[in-house]
């Protein structure tokens, strides 16, 4: 009988630990829920750490109604991308002995032109995209999509390796500015999605890596500077 007591004690302890874990996971923490009870625009406003600047330029661009009312997928750049783009613009203006530009100084038409490169009509979660392999695009080319105002972006899922096994790990969305160099895929600028499948009531948000160059190919500086000169 004394030999059975330690075993019974171990089983009891394991049972208590499992019970505690289940309580913490399901009750205290809760399951991760990708759904957000609000619009795409609402989500940007309610997450100011990453998107308050994005929300501002969305409104400046006249796209607030679209992100509130239309069914869209937004591959959302972060505030860091906008800050970097504005910083590069102001470095250029400093060299040219011009005053610094603020977000509000840049015409809404410029913001719209570049933001529309990231907006796709309809709801598209990550699992709806085909596989892409930059090292073997003939076998896994992804798919070229026409964004809301005609910009063409190649979108696909990278199948990552895991424990030395090819293509069995996490799947991460990659967006490639495919028209920059239509001949050589690997020469095109691209960005990886940092957080996918955020699902507001009217669409899907895929948040991009914070180091992404706004506009993909670095042409924001020239477009913004020209617009400022023409005001």
C-alpha positions in Angstrom: 0.0 0.0 0.0 2.9 2.4 0.8 4.2 1.8 -2.7 0.9 3.0 -4.2 0.8 6.3 -2.3 3.6 8.1 -4.2 2.1 7.1 -7.5 -1.3 8.4 -6.3 0.3 11.6 -5.2 2.0 12.1 -8.5 -1.2 11.5 -10.4 -3.0 14.0 -8.2 -0.3 16.6 -8.7 -0.4 16.1 -12.5 -4.2 16.4 -12.5 -4.0 19.7 -10.5 -1.4 21.1 -12.8 -3.5 20.2 -15.9 -6.5 21.7 -14.3 -4.7 24.9 -13.5 -3.3 25.2 -17.0 -6.7 24.7 -18.6 -8.1 27.4 -16.3 -5.4 29.9 -17.2 -5.6 29.2 -20.9 -9.3 29.2 -21.4 -10.6 31.5 -18.6 -7.9 34.0 -17.6 -6.1 34.4 -20.9 -8.6 33.3 -23.5 -8.0 32.0 -26.9 -6.5 34.4 -29.5 -9.3 35.8 -31.6 -8.4 37.4 -34.9 -11.9 39.1 -35.2 -12.3 42.7 -34.3 -15.7 44.3 -33.6 -15.2 47.4 -35.7 -14.2 48.5 -39.2 -10.7 48.4 -40.8 -10.4 52.2 -40.1 -11.5 51.7 -36.5 -8.8 49.1 -36.0 -6.1 51.6 -37.2 -7.4 54.3 -34.8 -7.6 51.9 -31.9 -4.1 50.7 -32.3 -2.1 54.0 -32.2 1.2 52.5 -31.4 1.5 51.1 -34.9 -1.1 52.9 -36.9 -2.1 56.4 -35.7 0.0 58.0 -38.5 -1.5 55.5 -41.0 -5.0 56.5 -39.8 -4.1 60.2 -40.3 -2.9 59.8 -43.9 -5.8 57.5 -44.7 -8.1 60.3 -43.8 -5.9 62.9 -45.6 -6.1 60.6 -48.7 -9.9 60.5 -48.6 -9.9 56.8 -48.0 -11.6 56.8 -44.6 -15.0 55.9 -46.1 -13.5 53.0 -48.1 -11.9 51.5 -45.0 -15.1 52.0 -43.1 -17.7 50.8 -45.6 -16.2 48.7 -48.3 -15.1 45.1 -48.2 -11.3 45.4 -48.4 -8.0 43.7 -47.6 -5.4 46.2 -46.3 -1.8 45.2 -46.3 -1.0 47.9 -43.7 2.3 49.7 -43.5 3.2 50.8 -40.0 3.9 54.3 -38.7 7.6 53.4 -38.8 7.5 53.1 -42.6 5.8 56.5 -42.9 8.3 58.1 -40.5 11.2 56.7 -42.4 9.8 58.0 -45.7 9.2 61.4 -44.3 12.7 61.4 -42.8 14.2 60.7 -46.1 12.2 63.4 -47.8 13.3 66.0 -45.2 16.9 64.9 -45.5 16.7 65.7 -49.2 14.9 69.0 -48.5 17.6 69.9 -46.0 20.3 69.4 -48.6 18.3 71.5 -51.0 18.0 74.2 -48.4 14.2 73.8 -48.2 11.9 73.8 -45.1 11.0 70.5 -43.5 7.7 69.0 -44.6 5.1 67.7 -42.2 2.6 64.9 -42.9 -0.2 67.5 -43.4 1.9 69.4 -46.0 1.9 66.5 -48.4 -1.2 66.6 -50.7 -3.8 63.9 -50.1 -3.5 62.8 -53.7 0.1 61.7 -53.0 -0.9 59.7 -50.0 -3.8 58.1 -51.9 -1.5 57.1 -54.8 0.8 55.2 -52.5 -1.8 53.8 -50.0 -3.8 52.3 -52.9 -0.8 50.0 -53.6 -1.7 48.2 -50.4 -5.5 47.9 -50.7 -7.2 45.0 -52.4 -11.0 44.7 -52.9 -12.7 41.9 -51.0 -11.6 39.9 -48.0 -8.5 37.7 -48.4 -7.1 35.8 -45.5 -3.6 34.3 -45.7 -4.7 30.8 -46.5 -6.3 32.0 -49.7 -3.0 32.8 -51.3 -0.8 30.4 -53.3 2.7 29.3 -52.4 5.6 31.4 -53.6 9.3 30.4 -53.5 11.7 33.2 -54.5 14.3 30.5 -55.2 12.0 28.5 -57.4 9.4 30.8 -58.9 8.7 28.5 -61.8 7.4 25.9 -59.5 5.8 28.2 -56.9 5.2 31.7 -58.5 2.5 33.0 -56.2 -0.1 35.1 -58.0 -0.1 38.6 -59.4 -3.0 40.7 -58.0 -4.3 44.0 -59.3 -4.8 46.2 -56.3 -7.7 48.6 -55.9 -6.5 51.2 -58.4 -4.5 49.1 -60.7 -1.1 48.6 -59.1 0.2 45.0 -59.6 1.6 43.1 -56.7 2.7 39.5 -56.5 1.4 37.9 -53.3 2.2 34.4 -52.0 2.9 32.3 -49.0 6.5 31.4 -48.1 6.6 27.9 -46.7 9.4 28.1 -44.1 11.6 25.2 -43.1 11.4 23.6 -39.6 14.0 21.4 -37.9 15.8 20.9 -41.2 12.7 19.7 -43.0 11.8 21.8 -46.1 8.5 23.7 -46.3 6.8 22.3 -43.2 7.2 25.3 -40.9 5.2 28.5 -40.6 3.7 30.1 -43.6 4.3 33.8 -44.1 2.9 36.2 -46.6 5.2 38.0 -49.0 4.3 40.9 -51.2 6.6 41.7 -54.2 6.5 44.7 -56.4 6.6 42.5 -59.5 6.6 45.3 -62.1 9.9 46.9 -60.9 11.8 44.2 -62.8 9.5 41.9 -64.7 12.4 39.9 -66.1 14.2 38.9 -62.8 11.9 38.1 -59.9 14.6 38.3 -57.3 15.5 41.9 -58.2 12.0 43.2 -57.2 11.5 44.9 -53.8 9.4 43.0 -51.4 8.0 43.0 -47.9 7.0 40.2 -45.5 3.8 40.4 -43.5 4.5 40.6 -39.7 1.0 39.8 -38.5 -1.7 38.4 -40.7 -5.5 37.7 -40.6 -6.7 40.5 -38.4 -10.4 40.5 -39.2 -12.5 43.6 -38.7 -16.1 43.5 -39.7 -15.6 44.8 -43.2 -12.3 43.2 -44.2 -8.9 41.8 -43.4 -5.7 43.5 -42.2 -2.2 42.1 -42.8 0.3 44.3 -40.9 3.6 44.6 -42.8 7.2 44.5 -41.4 8.1 47.8 -39.7 11.2 48.2 -41.9 9.2 48.2 -45.1 10.0 51.0 -47.6 6.8 52.9 -48.1 5.7 52.4 -51.7 8.1 49.5 -52.2 10.4 51.1 -54.7 11.5 54.4 -53.1 9.6 56.7 -55.4 7.6 58.4 -52.6 10.4 61.0 -52.2 10.2 62.2 -55.7 6.4 62.2 -55.8 6.1 64.1 -52.6 8.8 66.6 -53.4 7.2 67.4 -56.8 3.8 67.8 -55.3 5.2 70.2 -52.7 7.0 72.2 -55.3 3.7 72.5 -57.3 1.6 73.8 -54.4 
